[in-house]
Amino acid sequence: QKEVEQNSGPLSVPEGAIASLNCTYSDRGSQSFFWYRQYSGKSPELIMFIYSNGDKEDGRFTAQLNKASQYVSLLIRDSQPSDSATYLCAVKFNSGGTSYGKLTFGQGTILTVHP
Amino acid sequence: GAGVSQTPSNKVTEKGKYVELRCDPISGHTALYWYRQSLGQGPEFLIYFQGTGAADDSGLPNDRFFAVRPEGSVSTLKIQRTERGDSAVYLCASSLSGTGGAVYGYTFGSGTRLTVV
C-alpha cells in the first residue's frame, strides 16, 4: 500500500513566522510531489509542485524535496492569517510506468496563523 | 469555461436512491479525474479518463459506482443504491494531458457535496 503521511496538526504559528509543513511517502520511486491548500468548505488549490531534489521557491512558499529520505516539506515565510488552511501533500507514485496524474494524498495538516 | 465546473454543488438523497454527479472539464483537456474526499481526510482517487475511455478505475469502491465520459468532455459519476457511507465531497479535475497532470498537477472543481440520509 503506497502511503503519504502528514502530521494532522493543528500547527499554530504567529503572524510573520515561518510555518514548516512536512510529508513523508512510502515509495522511493515516486516521481512528482504537490502541495495543495484547502480552505474550509472549499476544494483543494494547487500551490506548488516539485520533482527534483532540492528547493523550489515561489514567492513566500518554498518546497523542499529529499528523495533519499522520502521527505517533502513546504515552508511558508512571513505567515499571514490568510494562510490559515489545511495543507495537503500529494504524490505521483511510480505505478508500473503509468504516466498520468493519479495522485495519492496525505490527510492534510491544519495550519493556524494567529495575529 | 475558465475552470472545472461541477453540478450540483450539493445533493441530498435518501439511502438506496440513485444519483448522478456531473463534471464539465476545462475545454480541450483530455485527461479527467474523479476523487472523493471524506471529512478530515485527503482526496482519494476514484477514476481517470483519457478521452472517452476509463484508463484507470481502480479507485472505484465497488460496483455501485460507475462513471462515463461519452464524448470525451463532460463526465458523469453514477452511484446506485446509495449508502450513508457514500456521503462525501466528490471532486473532479482535468488536465491537458495525462502526462501533464503527472508533472504539473491540476486544479479541482468546486466539488459536489453528497449527503445520503
Interface residues (C-beta under 8 A of the other chain):
Chain A: V4 S8 Q31 S32 F34 K42 S43 P44 E45 L46 F49 Y51 L88 A90 K92 T98 S99 Y100 G101 K102 L103 T104 F105 G106 Q107 G108
Chain B: A31 Y33 G40 Q41 G42 P43 E44 F45 Y48 Q50 A55 D56 V89 L91 S95 G98 T99 G100 G101 A102 V103 Y104 G105 Y106 T107 F108 G109 S110 G111
